[in-house]
Amino acid sequence: MDSTADQVSGADLEDEGRQAERSEGKGLRFADAAPWIAAFLGGVGGLGALGYLRGRYQHNSVFMPDEAPDGGWQPDDHIAFEDAWFEAPDGPRLHGWWMERPRAEGTVLYCHGSSGSMLHRVGVFRELRQLRLNIFAFDYRGYGESSGVPSEQGLAIDVRAAYDHLVGPLGRSPEKVVLFGHSLGGAVAIDGASERAVAGLIVQSSFTDLKDMARALYPQVPVHLITRNGFRSIDKVGALDMPKLFIHGSADETVPLEVGRRLYEAAAEPKELLVVEGAGHNDIHLHGGASYRRRLARFTRRCLRG
């Protein structure tokens, strides 16, 4: 971890971040072109070619990273952070931000969604900073300044490595850590909570699994039949016994509310569901405002105080 504190985000950077956050859901719409690919490859022949291109298309649609420019990011002001560098067990060097708050009650380990990088979540970090919590955010392999190529298995390794860095070199106690995942990051956080001890889990705007997403988004077309399933959160949440808060926007067009409800219903107790009326996929923190922050504060306080 670098000991030098930098500053991140200005008004112009926040505008860029909001633009990137608006595109977040596009990474989950992996099935848009799948019927056309299937028809074409069926005509030219070759189930092997179909499987290969289907996998490549889905991979490129699920994972939509922004890589850091030459020389790294040049952030501006508002949020103080320290760069944190750590290694994944299988080789990639990962980059995170440690955002410490005086007199914090605990720490949020934040897992972002499928597109952009953690730089584009500055607005979310501002909201979380208003709680009495430290924040440790990180970029998955292939995102931002982290090396490597993203994959489902790789992201699972990355969240465990981030947790191990948080409770190791950063010196935080497991009973003071809450995992928070948005969208695809919700699946990553659920996997992390199934492998590491945490005080609580927050899952926002997330889904059951990829095939279920295909069924929900394309009910008239059997896209799910050619979708490689993955990120099967629905198979994991029933075994998690820590307190869980599921959050979803009522107007989410990327991950429909009914998909989020199915994930909540499959989860073991204790659990809570917060539906933010009128919110979409990326603007819950804006729509929810003070009531959203109060709900987060109550939940994290209960988790961290036992």
C-alpha positions, -999 to +999 in steps of 0.1 A: +000+000+000+013+034-009+015+057+021+009+088+001-027+101+002-042+113-031-076+130-038-102+117-062-130+132-082-142+167-091-174+179-108-161+169-142-150+135-130-184+129-113-201+137-147-179+112-164-187+087-136-224+091-140-221+086-177-202+054-171-227+043-144-256+048-168-239+022-192-234-003-163-264-024-172-252-029-208-227-053-196-254-076-184-274-075-217-252-102-231-280-119-251-288-090-274-272-104-304-272-141-295-301-151-317-285-136-347-252-153-339-270-186-335-288-183-368-257-174-387-236-201-373-264-226-378-263-217-414-226-219-419-223-250-397-203-260-367-215-264-332-179-259-321-178-225-338-211-216-322-199-225-288-167-206-292-183-174-305-211-176-281-186-178-252-165-149-266-196-127-272-210-134-238-176-127-221-172-094-239-207-084-230-206-094-193-172-078-187-168-043-199-137-028-181-121+006-185-084+003-183-063+030-168-046+054-193-009+057-197+005+071-165-025+060-145-056+079-134-052+116-126-080+122-101-089+156-087-105+164-054-132+156-027-125+120-016-092+113+002-078+078-004-046+058-004-036+035-032-036-002-021-018-028-042-021-065-036-016-098-054-042-124-064-030-159-056-030-168-093-008-139-103-027-106-112-016-075-094-048-057-082-054-021-074-076-007-047-085+025-028-084+026+010-107+054+022-104+058+059-129+077+080-120+090+115-138+072+143-153+046+119-174+018+133-163-006+106-154-010+069-174-016+037-156-038+012-171-026-021-175-047-053-185-026-083-205-037-114-195-050-148-185-019-166-159+009-161-138+008-130-140+020-094-132+055-106-168+056-119-183+049-085-172+081-068-208+093-064-215+060-045-184+064-023-196+099-014-228+085-001-211+058+018-186+083+033-215+100+051-219+068+072-194+061+100-176+036+078-142+032+061-144+021+024-121-004+007-129-005-031-109-024-056-108-031-093-111-067-106-084-081-128-084-063-162-103-033-148-086+001-141-050-004-131-054-041-121-036-066-144-050-097-159-081-108-178-116-109-161-135-141-157-161-155-133-135-176-115-110-147-115-134-122-099-141-148-072-104-150-065-101-112-066-127-105-039-111-130-016-077-114-022-092-080-014-107-093+018-074-109+028-056-076+022-082-058+042-079-080+073-042-086+068-020-056+059-048-031+065-055-046+099-093-047+099-112-073+120-135-097+101-164-088+125-161-052+114-163-059+077-195-056+056-194-067+019-213-045-005-219-055-041-237-037-069-251-055-100-225-080-111-206-070-080-235-084-060-227-119-073-190-113-065-199-101-030-221-132-024-193-155-035-169-136-012-193-139+018-196-177+011-158-180+015-148-154+041-163-143+075-180-110+074-204-091+097-230-084+070-238-084+033-254-058+011-266-068-024-278-040-046-295-043-081-282-079-085-296-111-100-301-148-095-279-162-123-272-154-160-298-178-175-325-162-153-315-128-165-318-140-201-353-153-194-364-121-177-351-097-204-362-118-234-394-136-224-405-141-260-372-155-273-355-186-259-322-168-255-315-186-223-311-218-243-279-205-258-267-186-227-239-201-207-250-200-171-228-184-145-227-162-114-252-185-097-259-164-067-292-182-061-274-214-053-253-196-026-275-172-007-294-200+010-263-210+029-253-175+041-262-169+078-249-134+083-274-104+081-283-095+045-298-064+030-311-067-006-318-034-024-334-029-057-350-001-078-386-005-088-378+009-122-347-012-129-347-020-166-314-039-165-321-063-137-359-065-134-372-062-098-388-097-100-353-111-105-340-093-075-370-105-055-363-141-064-327-137-051-340-122-019-366-150-015-339-177-019-317-162+008-316-175+043-326-155+073-318-130+086-325-108+056-342-076+046-355-062+013-355-025+004-373-014-028-365+022-038-395+035-057-387+051-091-350+041-090-333+024-119-302+003-120-275+029-112-293+057-095-306+042-062-282+063-041-296+094-059-333+084-057-331+071-022-314+101-007-314+105+030-338+076+036-315+053+017-286+064+038-305+060+070-314+024+061-278+016+053-267+032+086-293+011+106-283-021+089-246-017+091-248-005+127-267-037+137-242-058+119-212-042+134-225-039+169-237-075+170 
